Amino acid sequence: MTVVAEVVRNGFVESVHHGRVVAVDATGQQLFAVGDVTAPFFPRSAMKPLQTLGLLTTGWRPADDEQVAIACASHSGEDAHLDVVRRILAAAGLDDRVLDNTPGMPLAEDAARTMICRGDGPDHLHQNCSGKHAAMLATCAANDWPVDGYLDPDHPVQLAIRTAIEDFAGEQVASVAVDGCGAPLFGLSPIAVARAFGRLVTGAPGTPARRVADAMRAHPWLVGGTGRDVTALMTGVTGLLVKDGAEGVCAAATTDGTGLVVKIDDGSGRARTPVLVAALERVRVVVDTSTLTSVDVLGHGRPVGTIRTTL
C-alpha cells in the first residue's frame, strides 16, 4: 500500500491515508499510477455518469440536459434538485411514489434542518441518488419494462446498464454488489474507469457519452450542490468533469481526454479531493482553490494542521 495523504496536527504527522491513483491519456495509455490500479474496486457514485450513459443508449430521452445532470448526481437534496427529479418522473407519467432508492435526508445541512423542523423524516426524493433512480424508471417506461423490481440485477434496465458499461469501459464487470441506494453496483478496475471518463469528454458531439459530459459540466451545481467539492471543481476549472463517490472515490476527466481516478483505501472521504487536485496538477491542470488543495485539521475549533497529499 502507498501513502497518498498525511494528517498533520501542529506539525506532527498524526495519521496517513493509503490509496490508489491513476491517470491515462486520451488514447487510454497510462500516464502515471500509484498502487495497483488494475485490481477491481467499487466506484460507488462515481459510476453514475456511466450508468446514465447506459440509460441514454437504452431509450431514455430526457427533454433537457438538467435531467441528464441530475441522473449523474449525488445531489444535496435542495429544492432545485428535487424539481428536476420530479420533471423526469412526470415526463414518464410517474411520480416519486415509485422510487425505490433507500430513503435519506438531504446532504445539504439547511435543507435537512428545514425537514427536521417540519417534522419530516428521510424519504426517497431527498436522498442523493433519486435522480439516477428516476432516470432508471423513465427508461423502464420508455421500453415498456415493468417498474416493479427495477433494482434487481436481472431486470432489463440493469442488464442494459451493465452491458453499456462493459462495452464503454472495455472491461468485464468483476463483481456485482448492492450500492447504498439499493441499485446494483458494478466492480471495475480504476484504470478502466479512468479510460471511460476520458472517453466521455472526447465523445463526438451529440453522442450519449458527450451528452453526459456536457450536461454535467454545464450544470455542476445539479451534480452536487451548495458548498460541494465536486461543484467547486467543475465551476473553477473550465471543461473539467468530476464525479465523487462514497468510500473515498473520485473520477475526473480533463478537456483533452485525460482520465483520472482516486481511491482512498480506508474509505475516508476527507483525503479524496486533495489527492485528486494533486493528480490533476501532475497532468498540468491547476486548481486555484486553496480549500480544495488541503483540508484543515481543527483544534479547539481553529485550524492547527492540514490533510495534505504526498503525491
Summary of the structure (lengths in Angstrom):
residues: 311
radius of gyration: 18.8
end to end distance: 13.5
largest distance: 61.0
contacts: 1150
relative contact order: 0.19
helix: 40%
strand: 21%
